[in-house]
Amino acid sequence: MRLLTVNVGRARAVPYTDQPEGLTGIDKRPADGPVRVAAPGPKGVGASGLAGDAVCDTRHHGGDDQAVYAVAREDLDDWERALGRPLANGAFGENLTTEGLDVSGARIGERWRIGPEVVLEVTCGRIPCRTFQEHLGEKGWVKRFTLEGAPGAYLRVIEPGDVRAGDAVRIVHRPDHEVTVAVQFRAMTTERKLLPRLLVAGAALHPESLEAARKYVEKYGS
């Protein structure tokens, strides 16, 4: 398992984002050298966990619990075949394009050591938005991506450091529950009845998902 590329994006103006200044950093490209990874700060204040990477709409993106976004190259390859078009590393706005790692099958709280320094922890899947759809130029993309159920993973930074293309990825901790990124994503989108299942992931879960699960149980029971 390894990183194929580490991808960063600059802020640019587009006509299709709800960000107040009309800016997005979703167009991410592979970096030439090492990139520093560190916790960026709370959501709404902190942005990307990668140095030199723009996250413009901090109302919905970035922050400590969504510091890094990873997508498996294998999933991009599947989408290439489905869409009939090439998708470069970084095409989904991901920071890390991986090889040999089941990203959407990772468990919430799973920890990855990347290279010699960095440790990241899986928190949730990526919820698609209009900016993602318009960036790809695929009509109905939000619905199609959601139904596919392989959203890639957001991660928080446990140990900071530098990462670079070619770094090995090792799973150094895997919780004993069965709540994967894919399960969390379905619970937050198409199958709300799954929300109670998320509670076993505890504090490793993205706080917004944990709150949603608790409210569901309060209202409907487990």
NORMO-V389248 format. One record per pair of residues at least 6 apart in sequence whose C-alpha atoms are under 6 Angstrom apart, sorted by the first residue. I is the first residue (numbers start at 1). GAP is how many residues later the second one is. Records with the same first field share a line. If there is no record, write none. Layout:
BEGIN
I->GAP / GAP
END
This chain:
BEGIN
1->98 / 99 / 100 / 167 / 168
2->96 / 97 / 164 / 165 / 166 / 167
3->94 / 95 / 162 / 163 / 164
4->93 / 94 / 161 / 162
5->25 / 92 / 160
6->24 / 25 / 89 / 90 / 159
7->21 / 22 / 23 / 24 / 83 / 88
8->20 / 21 / 45
9->16 / 18 / 19 / 44 / 45
10->15 / 44
11->12 / 13 / 14 / 43
12->11 / 12
13->9 / 10
14->8
17->114
19->38
24->32
25->29 / 30
26->67
27->66
28->62 / 65
29->61
34->128 / 129 / 130
35->127 / 128
36->14 / 15 / 125 / 126
37->12 / 13 / 123 / 124 / 125
38->11 / 122
39->10 / 25 / 118
40->6 / 7 / 9 / 23 / 24
41->22 / 23
42->21 / 22
43->20
44->14 / 15
46->17
47->8 / 15 / 16
48->7 / 14 / 19
49->18 / 19
64->92
65->91
66->88 / 89 / 90
67->88 / 89
68->86 / 87
69->25 / 26 / 84 / 85
70->24 / 25 / 26 / 27 / 82 / 83
71->26 / 81
72->25 / 26 / 31
73->24 / 25 / 26
80->6
103->49
104->46 / 48 / 77 / 78
105->75 / 76
106->74 / 75
107->72 / 73 / 74
108->14 / 15 / 72
109->12 / 13 / 95
110->11 / 12 / 63 / 64
111->9 / 10 / 60 / 61 / 62
112->7 / 8 / 58 / 59 / 60
113->6 / 56 / 57
114->54 / 55
115->52 / 53
117->44
118->41 / 42 / 43
119->39 / 40
120->35 / 36 / 37 / 38
121->34 / 35
122->33
123->31 / 32 / 82 / 83
124->29 / 30 / 57 / 82
125->26 / 27 / 28 / 29 / 56 / 60
126->25
128->14
133->8
187->7 / 8
195->18
196->17 / 26
END
